[in-house]
Amino acid sequence: MKPSQRHELKQDWFLAWVIRVYDQIVSHKREVIAGVVVASLLLLGILWYISHMRAAERQAWSRLENTSVAVEQTLRARPESENAAAGVDSGGGALGAALREYRALYREHPDLPVGQLALLRAGDALYAKGKWKEAAAEYRLLLSRPTYAPEILRRARRALAAAEEQLGQFAEAAEQYRQAGGETGPHLAQDLWDVGRCLEQVGRVVEAEEAYRGAVAQAPASLFGKLAAIRLQVLAMLAPERREEKAETSFPVPAERTPELPTVGPAKGVDDK
């Protein structure tokens, strides 16, 4: 068969296929039109839902930032009266209103960073007022869900550990610091330094030394790597009978004990300040 004949045959076959498809569409035009309408409505519904969710999330970020500004202003005022302090527990006052808003944001968006960060900030506000037990409850609620933005997870664990330290629960705090999520480098060195500090408080000096050595190995030139190295030297000079005693609180603790109140928004990452 000549090339020209093969080309004409292919054209005839394609034309026949197009005609056959057209005939099928015409014979089932009602079904085709109905399918197109349904698909169009479904697409419009999906687009509306996405737009609605984005608008709701933007509004939630705005509520979060407005609430955080109100909390910062309240904490700066530092009211000393018993009534102001009671407002944290009873839900009264500006701080009580802010806590309700934080919790509402979490209920509305429990799986989004905006909701998780709202609950984290609720715990931070309670911590700043010395309500460590209540703050720990907020952090535990946040950690009870399986998925988080990694930085929020790390902050929640470190914040819970700080609250447990204030409550004298040093072994539990050490475990939270260990799970804080610092993978390598300075973050992990900081976590291991804090693990060592807490373990010393309960007399687990050998384990504390292991944590300090890990901090030095991870980031020897960092602040926490250097502090861990100094603490190892101090422990090495202790008499054997004193090595299992509970540590004194005189060694340096440079880490800020009050959890961070990060500033984030819909256009920023969770670890943006």
N, C-alpha and C positions, 0 to 999 in steps of 0.2 A: 504494500500500500504506500502510495506516495505521501510525503509530508503534508502536502496541501489537503489531501483527502482525510488524513488523520486529524488535522486541525478542524476541518468541517464537521467530522464525526463528533469531536469533543464539544464543539459549539452546539450541535444538534442535541447532544445528551444533556448539556447544561440547560438549554432552552426548555427541553422536555421536563426537566426536574423543576424549573421555575414555574412552568405552567401547572404542573401537578400540585405544587405547594400552594399556588394561588387558588386553584380549584378547591383544595381542602379548606383554606381559610374562608372562602366564600360560602362553602357549604356549612361551615361551623362559625359563621360570623357572629352569631349571638354569643356563643361561648367565648370566642376570642375577645369581643368587646367587653364582656363581663369580667374576663380575666385581667384585661388591661385596666379597667376601672378599679378592681380590687387591689391590684399591684400599686396603682397610683395612690389610692387612699392609704394603703399600708406605708408607702414611702413618705407621704405627707405626715402621717402619724408619727413615724420614727423621727423625722426632721423636727416636728413640733416638740416631741419629748426631749430630744437632745437640747434644743433651744431653751426649753423650760428648765431643764436641769442645770444648764450653764448659768441661766439668769438667777436661779435659786442659790447656786453655789457662790456667785458673785455677791449676792445680797448677804449670804452667810459670812463671807470674808469681811464685808463692811461692818456687820454687827459685831464680829469678833474684835476687829480693830477698835471700834467705838467703845466696846466694853473694856478692852485692855487699857485704853487711855483713862477711862474712869477709875479703874482699879489702881493704876499708877498714881493718879492724883490723890486717891484716898489713902494709899500707903505712904505717900510723901507727907501728908498731913499728920500721920501718926497720932491719932486721938488717944489719949491716955485714960479717959473716963471708963468706968465699968460698963456703962450703957453701950458705949461704942464697941467695946470688946464683946459684949453679949450679942450685938447685932450679927456677928459672924455665925453664932450658933442658931439664933432664932430666925434668921433670914431677914432681919430688919436692916435699915440703913442702906447706904450706897453700895457697900461691899456685899451685903446680902442679896441685893438686886443683881449685882454683877455675877454672883455665884449661880443664881437661878438662870440667868441668861446663858452662861457657859454650859450649864447642864442641859438646857433646852437645845442648844446648838449640837451637843453631843447626841441627844436623843434623835434629832432630825437627820443628822449626818454621821452615824456611828462608824461608817466604813470609809469616810473621806478624811483627808488630812485636816480640813477645817474643823470637823467635829472632834477629832482626836486631839488636836492642839487646844481646842476649847476646854476639854476636860483636864488636859495637862496644866493649863493656866489656872483652872479652878483649884487644883491641888497646890500650885505655886502660891496663889493668893492666901490660902489657908496656912501654908508653911510660913509665909512671911509674917503672919499674925501669931506665930507660935502654936498653931493648932496642928501639931504634928500627927496625932492619931487620925484626925479627920483628913488631913492631907494624904496620909498613907492610904486611906480608904479610896480616895479619888484615883490615886496612881494604880492601886490594885485593880480597880474597875477597868481602867484603861488597858492594863496588861492582860485582862481576862479575855480579850478578843484576839483572834488568831492572826490578823493581818494589820500591819502598820507601815507607815513610812519609816525607813531605818533610823533616821535621825530622831524622830519622835520616840521610837522604841528605846533608843539609847538614853535620851533625856528622861524618859519616864522611869527607867530602871535606876538611873543615878539619883533621881529625885526621891524615889522610894527608899533607896539605900540611905540617903541623907536623913530622911524622916525617921527611919529605923535607928540610925545612930543617935538621934536626939532622944529616942525612947529607950535607949540603952540596949537595943537588940543588935549587938555587934556581929554575932555570927550570921544572922539573917542579912544584915547589911553587906557583909563580905560576899555572900552568895550573889546578891543583886549586882554589886560592883563587878563580880566575875562574869556575869551574864550581860553586862552593859552593852556589848556589841562592838567595842573597839577592836578592829581586826588586826592591825599592825601599827607600828610606829608610835608617835606621841600619845594618841588616844588610848591605845592599849597599855602604854606605860603608865598613864594616869590611873586607869582602872586597876592595874596591878598594885600600884602604890597604895591606893585606897583599900584594896583587899588586904595588903599587909598591915596597914594601920589597924583595921578592924580586928584582924586575927590576933594581933598583939594584945588588944584589949581583953580578950578572953583567954590569954595565956598560951595560945597556939603559936609559939615563937618559931618552931621549925618550919611550919607551913608559911608563916609570914616571911621568913627568909627566902623561901622558894619564890614567893610572889615578888619580893624585892629584886631577886636575881633576874626574874623574868622582865621586870621593868627596865633594868639596866641593859639587858640584852636587846630589848626592843628599841630603845632610844637613849643611848648613853649620854648624848649631848643635850637632851631636853631637861627641863626643870625637874620633872618627876624622876627621870633616870638618875640625875645627879643626887636628888634627895634620897632615892633608894640606895644608892651607893654609900652615902654618908650613914644611913641607918644601918646598913650591913656592917660597917666598920664599928659603930657603937655596939651593936649586938655581939660582935666578935670579942669585944673587950669585957663583956659581962662575965661574972663568975658563973660556973656551970649551975650552981644551985639557984641562981637568980634568973636563969634563962627561961624558965617555965612560969615565972611570976607574971601577973598581969602588967601590961605596959603602963608607964606613967604617961600622962597627956602632955608632957613637956616637949616632945619632938615636934618639928615644924609641920603645920597643916596648912599649906598655902592655898589649897583649893577652896573656892567660894562655896560655902555650905548652903546658901540660899539658891535653889534651882533657878536656871535662867528663865527669863520671860522673853522669848524670841519674838521679833517683829517679822511677820510674814504676811503675804497677801496672795491673791489669785495669780499675780504675774511673777511671783517669786517662788523659789524652792523652799522646802521646809527648813533647810539649814542656812538660808540667807538671813543675815542680820538686818 
